[in-house]
C-alpha cells in the first residue's frame, strides 16, 4: 500500500548492506566500542585494558577480535554478560587472538545488556 517495490531493490530503505569494521589500540586504558559505528571491532591490546561499549540497538550482533601486542590482560565492563556469570580469562601472551561475540539484549535506563560468548586463544 503506497510503496512500490522493484526487483532490483532500488526502492528499499532502512536496510544496511555488509558488515563494517573499526580498529583501534588499547594500552592500559578503558576502551569504548562504538556499536553504532560498526558490527566488527578489532582491538590490539597491550598492558591492562578494559573493554566497554556505547550505543547500539537491541538485537544487533557484534564481534570483537582482540589481538595481544606484548603481554595483555583484558577485562570487560559489567555490560557484558557471560553464560557462566563471569568473564572468561583471556590469554595474556603476545600474539594471542581471542574472539568475543555478543548480541545487544537491552539498551536504556535499565542499563545495557550484552549476551556474550568467547572463543579464546587462536594463536
N, CA, C and O of each residue as an XYZ file, in Angstrom:
492
protein
N       0.825     -1.176      0.000
C       0.000      0.000      0.000
C       0.872      1.242      0.000
O       1.515      1.536      1.007
N       0.908      1.943     -1.047
C       1.646      3.198     -1.117
C       3.119      3.044     -1.447
O       3.764      4.023     -1.821
N       3.670      1.846     -1.320
C       5.072      1.621     -1.651
C       5.158      0.767     -2.899
O       4.391     -0.179     -3.076
N       6.090      1.106     -3.752
C       6.319      0.316     -4.950
C       7.661     -0.372     -4.796
O       8.674      0.293     -4.578
N       7.687     -1.666     -4.903
C       8.922     -2.419     -4.789
C       9.368     -2.859     -6.174
O       8.569     -3.340     -6.977
N      10.650     -2.689     -6.440
C      11.228     -3.065     -7.721
C      12.128     -4.279     -7.530
O      12.727     -4.452     -6.468
N      12.220     -5.103     -8.536
C      13.032     -6.317     -8.484
C      14.498     -6.068     -8.200
O      15.180     -6.936     -7.654
N      14.996     -4.885     -8.565
C      16.412     -4.599     -8.319
C      16.652     -4.030     -6.921
O      17.797     -3.764     -6.556
N      15.590     -3.839     -6.134
C      15.743     -3.335     -4.777
C      15.977     -1.839     -4.689
O      16.272     -1.333     -3.607
N      15.855     -1.119     -5.788
C      16.196      0.302     -5.810
C      15.279      1.174     -4.963
O      15.628      2.320     -4.680
N      14.130      0.677     -4.553
C      13.216      1.489     -3.755
C      13.199      1.056     -2.276
O      12.380      1.555     -1.504
N      14.080      0.150     -1.878
C      14.127     -0.308     -0.499
C      14.884      0.697      0.351
O      15.871      1.277     -0.101
N      14.432      0.907      1.574
C      15.120      1.801      2.508
C      15.263      1.107      3.848
O      14.567      0.133      4.136
N      16.179      1.620      4.671
C      16.353      1.104      6.022
C      17.039     -0.232      6.107
O      16.935     -0.910      7.129
N      17.742     -0.637      5.061
C      18.428     -1.920      5.057
C      19.920     -1.666      4.889
O      20.353     -1.063      3.908
N      20.697     -2.132      5.856
C      22.142     -1.979      5.781
C      22.729     -3.167      5.020
O      22.294     -4.304      5.200
N      23.706     -2.899      4.183
C      24.348     -3.967      3.413
C      25.793     -4.101      3.860
O      26.522     -3.111      3.927
N      26.201     -5.308      4.160
C      27.589     -5.560      4.526
C      27.861     -5.324      6.004
O      27.008     -4.826      6.739
N      29.043     -5.684      6.415
C      29.487     -5.525      7.796
C      30.613     -4.508      7.801
O      31.516     -4.566      6.966
N      30.559     -3.582      8.738
C      31.623     -2.593      8.856
C      32.530     -2.968     10.020
O      32.098     -3.580     10.997
N      33.803     -2.584      9.891
C      34.815     -2.895     10.892
C      35.463     -1.610     11.384
O      35.733     -0.701     10.598
N      35.711     -1.540     12.687
C      36.534     -0.482     13.256
C      37.753     -1.147     13.880
O      37.676     -2.290     14.330
N      38.863     -0.448     13.907
C      40.088     -0.982     14.501
C      40.699      0.077     15.401
O      40.679      1.266     15.083
N      41.242     -0.363     16.524
C      41.884      0.568     17.444
C      42.866     -0.154     18.328
O      42.973     -1.380     18.295
N      43.583      0.617     19.119
C      44.545      0.048     20.053
C      44.128      0.412     21.475
O      43.503      1.448     21.704
N      44.479     -0.442     22.417
C      44.211     -0.208     23.832
C      45.485     -0.516     24.589
O      46.039     -1.609     24.468
N      45.950      0.443     25.367
C      47.172      0.258     26.134
C      46.956      0.789     27.548
O      47.137      1.977     27.812
N      46.569     -0.102     28.445
C      46.384      0.279     29.832
C      45.240      1.246     30.063
O      45.318      2.086     30.960
N      44.174      1.149     29.271
C      43.060      2.091     29.375
C      41.724      1.370     29.264
O      41.662      0.172     28.991
N      40.658      2.131     29.484
C      39.316      1.641     29.186
C      39.028      2.014     27.743
O      39.094      3.188     27.378
N      38.712      1.034     26.927
C      38.431      1.243     25.512
C      36.941      1.079     25.277
O      36.351      0.073     25.672
N      36.332      2.066     24.633
C      34.904      2.025     24.361
C      34.658      1.657     22.905
O      35.147      2.325     21.994
N      33.897      0.587     22.694
C      33.494      0.200     21.348
C      32.213      0.961     21.011
O      31.226      0.874     21.742
N      32.229      1.693     19.924
C      31.062      2.452     19.491
C      30.203      1.543     18.614
O      30.488      1.371     17.429
N      29.175      0.976     19.184
C      28.367     -0.030     18.499
C      27.616      0.532     17.309
O      27.277     -0.213     16.390
N      27.351      1.819     17.304
C      26.654      2.434     16.169
C      27.563      2.593     14.953
O      27.077      2.808     13.843
N      28.882      2.490     15.151
C      29.834      2.688     14.060
C      30.152      1.432     13.266
O      30.515      1.523     12.093
N      30.020      0.245     13.890
C      30.438     -0.991     13.216
C      29.834     -2.201     13.907
O      29.321     -2.113     15.023
N      29.908     -3.343     13.213
C      29.492     -4.607     13.805
C      30.700     -5.466     14.192
O      30.588     -6.356     15.036
N      31.836     -5.199     13.582
C      33.071     -5.931     13.858
C      34.075     -4.941     14.417
O      34.294     -3.877     13.838
N      34.685     -5.292     15.543
C      35.611     -4.393     16.222
C      36.921     -5.145     16.448
O      36.927     -6.251     16.988
N      38.018     -4.539     16.035
C      39.341     -5.141     16.219
C      40.110     -4.287     17.215
O      40.287     -3.086     17.011
N      40.570     -4.919     18.300
C      41.313     -4.210     19.342
C      42.674     -4.855     19.475
O      42.777     -6.050     19.753
N      43.723     -4.067     19.277
C      45.086     -4.522     19.536
C      45.427     -4.069     20.951
O      45.515     -2.870     21.214
N      45.619     -5.026     21.868
C      45.729     -4.724     23.296
C      47.149     -4.905     23.814
O      47.859     -5.838     23.437
N      47.543     -3.977     24.696
C      48.822     -4.025     25.399
C      48.564     -3.629     26.847
O      47.817     -2.685     27.105
N      49.165     -4.331     27.784
C      49.008     -3.969     29.193
C      47.653     -4.401     29.726
O      47.051     -5.356     29.235
N      47.179     -3.678     30.747
C      45.900     -3.987     31.377
C      44.834     -3.092     30.761
O      44.927     -1.867     30.845
N      43.825     -3.692     30.145
C      42.785     -2.950     29.415
C      41.410     -3.452     29.826
O      41.236     -4.615     30.190
N      40.446     -2.557     29.760
C      39.049     -2.919     29.978
C      38.256     -2.483     28.755
O      38.442     -1.378     28.248
N      37.371     -3.358     28.286
C      36.542     -3.037     27.120
C      35.124     -2.760     27.593
O      34.556     -3.527     28.370
N      34.556     -1.651     27.115
C      33.173     -1.296     27.383
C      32.512     -0.894     26.071
O      33.167     -0.902     25.028
N      31.246     -0.547     26.100
C      30.523     -0.213     24.868
C      29.692      1.046     25.050
O      29.413      1.487     26.165
N      29.307      1.607     23.906
C      28.399      2.751     23.866
C      27.519      2.612     22.633
O      27.977      2.170     21.579
N      26.246      2.992     22.772
C      25.340      2.955     21.631
C      24.799      1.572     21.370
O      24.776      0.711     22.250
N      24.365      1.380     20.145
C      23.814      0.093     19.738
C      22.313      0.036     19.882
O      21.696      0.905     20.498
N      21.734     -0.999     19.305
C      20.295     -1.214     19.341
C      20.010     -2.671     19.673
O      20.785     -3.564     19.332
N      18.903     -2.892     20.333
C      18.502     -4.236     20.720
C      18.468     -5.166     19.510
O      17.928     -4.826     18.457
N      19.055     -6.341     19.685
C      19.053     -7.363     18.638
C      20.268     -7.355     17.738
O      20.479     -8.309     16.989
N      21.079     -6.300     17.789
C      22.283     -6.248     16.939
C      23.301     -7.287     17.394
O      23.438     -7.553     18.589
N      24.006     -7.866     16.441
C      25.092     -8.802     16.734
C      26.420     -8.146     16.391
O      26.543     -7.452     15.381
N      27.414     -8.376     17.247
C      28.737     -7.783     17.073
C      29.815     -8.815     17.408
O      29.563     -9.798     18.104
N      31.022     -8.564     16.894
C      32.197     -9.342     17.282
C      33.307     -8.380     17.686
O      33.387     -7.251     17.203
N      34.157     -8.860     18.583
C      35.359     -8.132     18.988
C      36.517     -9.100     18.830
O      36.557    -10.152     19.468
N      37.457     -8.732     17.976
C      38.686     -9.515     17.823
C      39.760     -8.836     18.643
O      40.075     -7.669     18.412
N      40.329     -9.555     19.603
C      41.351     -8.998     20.479
C      42.677     -9.659     20.136
O      42.830    -10.876     20.239
N      43.637     -8.828     19.725
C      44.971     -9.303     19.375
C      45.946     -8.714     20.383
O      46.047     -7.495     20.520
N      46.664     -9.584     21.088
C      47.629     -9.104     22.066
C      48.912     -8.654     21.380
O      49.472     -9.370     20.549
N      49.362     -7.477     21.733
C      50.649     -6.955     21.274
C      51.507     -6.799     22.521
O      51.398     -5.800     23.232
N      52.347     -7.771     22.784
C      53.024     -7.843     24.072
C      52.090     -8.535     25.048
O      51.075     -9.104     24.646
N      52.428     -8.489     26.318
C      51.594     -9.117     27.330
C      50.384     -8.223     27.586
O      50.531     -7.022     27.809
N      49.193     -8.810     27.553
C      47.961     -8.036     27.731
C      47.000     -8.781     28.641
O      46.806     -9.990     28.510
N      46.408     -8.046     29.556
C      45.352     -8.562     30.422
C      44.103     -7.760     30.091
O      44.046     -6.558     30.349
N      43.099     -8.428     29.518
C      41.904     -7.744     29.031
C      40.702     -8.155     29.872
O      40.461     -9.340     30.104
N      39.950     -7.146     30.326
C      38.728     -7.379     31.074
C      37.558     -6.705     30.379
O      37.736     -6.048     29.354
N      36.365     -6.864     30.931
C      35.147     -6.356     30.310
C      34.295     -5.623     31.328
O      34.283     -5.970     32.509
N      33.578     -4.597     30.860
C      32.655     -3.874     31.731
C      31.487     -4.791     32.097
O      31.324     -5.871     31.529
N      30.684     -4.340     33.051
C      29.547     -5.147     33.505
C      28.432     -5.237     32.465
O      27.473     -5.983     32.664
N      28.536     -4.497     31.362
C      27.566     -4.628     30.278
C      27.617     -6.024     29.652
O      26.602     -6.539     29.184
N      28.801     -6.628     29.649
C      28.999     -7.942     29.037
C      28.533     -9.025     30.014
O      29.116     -9.188     31.086
N      27.495     -9.754     29.647
C      27.012    -10.870     30.460
C      27.452    -12.168     29.796
O      27.146    -12.414     28.629
N      28.176    -13.000     30.551
C      28.680    -14.273     30.041
C      27.844    -15.417     30.610
O      27.296    -15.283     31.704
N      27.732    -16.545     29.894
C      26.898    -17.657     30.336
C      27.240    -18.165     31.736
O      26.341    -18.578     32.468
N      28.481    -18.145     32.116
C      28.890    -18.676     33.421
C      28.670    -17.666     34.544
O      28.821    -18.004     35.718
N      28.318    -16.440     34.195
C      28.150    -15.403     35.205
C      29.400    -14.579     35.426
O      29.361    -13.579     36.142
N      30.511    -14.979     34.823
C      31.738    -14.187     34.929
C      32.520    -14.279     33.620
O      32.421    -15.258     32.882
N      33.284    -13.253     33.362
C      34.060    -13.193     32.116
C      35.125    -14.285     32.092
O      35.687    -14.627     33.133
N      35.403    -14.829     30.919
C      36.473    -15.825     30.814
C      37.832    -15.157     30.995
O      37.965    -13.942     30.846
N      38.816    -15.951     31.311
C      40.185    -15.442     31.419
C      40.816    -15.553     30.041
O      41.062    -16.653     29.547
N      41.074    -14.408     29.425
C      41.684    -14.390     28.096
C      43.175    -14.675     28.205
O      43.782    -14.385     29.235
N      43.774    -15.236     27.161
C      45.216    -15.460     27.185
C      45.949    -14.133     27.271
O      45.483    -13.124     26.743
N      47.095    -14.133     27.936
C      47.863    -12.901     28.121
C      49.086    -12.822     27.216
O      49.676    -11.749     27.087
N      49.482    -13.915     26.591
C      50.726    -13.968     25.818
C      50.676    -13.105     24.560
O      49.616    -12.901     23.970
N      51.833    -12.611     24.170
C      51.994    -11.840     22.936
C      51.482    -12.649     21.740
O      51.709    -13.856     21.665
N      50.819    -12.010     20.841
C      50.244    -12.532     19.590
C      49.008    -13.424     19.789
O      48.482    -13.956     18.812
N      48.533    -13.598     21.030
C      47.306    -14.369     21.241
C      46.136    -13.627     20.612
O      46.096    -12.397     20.611
N      45.182    -14.386     20.078
C      43.994    -13.809     19.454
C      42.770    -14.444     20.088
O      42.702    -15.663     20.244
N      41.803    -13.611     20.453
C      40.545    -14.096     21.010
C      39.393    -13.444     20.259
O      39.525    -12.330     19.751
N      38.275    -14.135     20.192
C      37.083    -13.627     19.520
C      35.943    -13.606     20.527
O      35.577    -14.635     21.095
N      35.387    -12.418     20.737
C      34.243    -12.238     21.622
C      33.063    -11.866     20.739
O      33.160    -10.940     19.933
N      31.965    -12.567     20.881
C      30.770    -12.235     20.101
C      29.638    -11.936     21.074
O      29.553    -12.533     22.147
N      28.771    -11.005     20.686
C      27.662    -10.671     21.564
C      26.485    -10.122     20.776
O      26.627     -9.613     19.664
N      25.323    -10.243     21.394
C      24.090     -9.662     20.879
C      23.589     -8.669     21.911
O      23.588     -8.956     23.108
N      23.164     -7.500     21.450
C      22.630     -6.483     22.352
C      21.245     -6.952     22.804
O      20.318     -7.053     22.000
N      21.120     -7.236     24.099
C      19.854     -7.689     24.650
C      18.969     -6.515     25.066
O      17.748     -6.568     24.920
N      19.591     -5.462     25.583
C      18.824     -4.327     26.071
C      19.714     -3.084     26.100
O      20.896     -3.162     26.436
N      19.133     -1.937     25.745
C      19.798     -0.641     25.864
C      18.786      0.303     26.472
O      17.636      0.332     26.035
N      19.182      1.073     27.467
C      18.244      2.041     28.028
C      18.502      2.323     29.483
O      19.586      2.056     30.002
N      17.492      2.868     30.141
C      17.616      3.287     31.529
C      17.949      2.131     32.457
O      18.623      2.333     33.467
N      17.496      0.931     32.142
C      17.807     -0.242     32.952
C      19.235     -0.726     32.754
O      19.643     -1.697     33.390
N      19.998     -0.079     31.894
C      21.372     -0.479     31.609
C      21.474     -1.269     30.324
O      20.487     -1.813     29.829
N      22.653     -1.322     29.803
C      22.915     -2.095     28.588
C      23.236     -3.527     28.987
O      23.987     -3.760     29.935
N      22.672     -4.476     28.270
C      22.993     -5.882     28.481
C      23.442     -6.488     27.162
O      22.754     -6.385     26.146
N      24.596     -7.114     27.195
C      25.141     -7.806     26.034
C      25.242     -9.286     26.368
O      25.926     -9.660     27.321
N      24.574    -10.128     25.600
C      24.680    -11.566     25.794
C      25.916    -12.032     25.027
O      25.960    -11.962     23.799
N      26.911    -12.505     25.762
C      28.265    -12.615     25.238
C      28.799    -14.042     25.276
O      28.539    -14.788     26.219
N      29.552    -14.413     24.237
C      30.265    -15.684     24.189
C      31.716    -15.420     23.813
O      32.038    -14.362     23.272
N      32.586    -16.372     24.095
C      34.012    -16.171     23.854
C      34.650    -17.411     23.231
O      34.355    -18.542     23.617
N      35.526    -17.171     22.263
C      36.375    -18.207     21.675
C      37.799    -17.728     21.899
O      38.194    -16.688     21.372
N      38.564    -18.470     22.668
C      39.847    -17.966     23.153
C      41.049    -18.656     22.537
O      41.013    -19.835     22.185
N      42.112    -17.879     22.419
C      43.453    -18.352     22.086
C      43.547    -19.053     20.746
O      43.734    -20.268     20.676
N      43.416    -18.273     19.679
C      43.572    -18.789     18.318
C      45.026    -18.892     17.883
O      45.307    -19.349     16.775
N      45.935    -18.482     18.722
C      47.346    -18.496     18.300
C      47.962    -19.863     18.380
O      49.139    -20.030     18.058
